């Protein structure tokens, strides 16, 4: 992306203790998700880039960019996790 949002997080992985991930869609919507379903599937350690196709935005996009959130932030809507 031109704003460098995704560039900063290249190589980031789903950490076992991650409670929230930041999500951004190409339509401009930003939000956060709880990655608990992925942790339950044993996907900890997976690159976030490989999990991006599993996130859907309300606009219908089939891929959204993921990044770790440093602070403990409550998930906020507009995005859904698909297994």
N, C-alpha and C positions, 0 to 999 in steps of 0.2 A: 504494500500500500504506500501511497505517496507520503503519508504522514509518519511513516516509520513504526506504526503500532505493532505490526507483526514482526518486523525486522529485529526489534529489541529482544524478542523472546525465542529466537531460533534455538533449537536444542532443548527447550524447556520440556520437562516430563511431568506426568501425573504423579505427584508425591503422595505417599500413604496418608499423611496428615492433612492433605488439602481439603478444606471444608467448603471453599468457594472458588470458582474460576470466573474470570472476566470473559465476556463474550461480545463480539462485535460482528455485525452483518455488513455486507456490501451496501445494503440500503441505508446504512447510517445508524440503525438501532443499536444501542448498547445496553447491556444488562449483565447479569451474573447467573450462574447455575451451581447447583450442589452436585458434585461428581460422585455421590454415594453409590448410584447404580453401577458405575464403572469400577469403583473400588470393590464392590460385592462380586463383580465378575472376575476379579483378579487382574485388572488392567493397570495396576500401579506400576510405575516405571515406564509406561508407554509414552512415546513422544506426543505432546499435545497436538502436533500437526496431524498425526495419524488418527486422532479422535475427532478432528474438525468435521468430517463428513457425517458424524453421528449427531450433530446439533442442527435443529431446524428453527428458523425464525418465523414469526407470524406473517411475514411478507411472502413466505413460500420458498425462500432460498434453501437449498439442500446442503449448504456448507456455511459455517460461521467460524471466524477466527477466535482462538482461545488464548488466554494468557493467565498466568498465576496472579492472584491478588495477595499483596503482602499483609494487609490488615484483615481482620475478621469482619467480613461484610455479609449481611443477609442477602440471600438470592433475591433478585427482582426480575419480574416476568418478561414475557415476549419470546422466550426460547424454550425448546423442549429437547430432552435427551432421547435418542433412539439407540437401542442396543445393537 
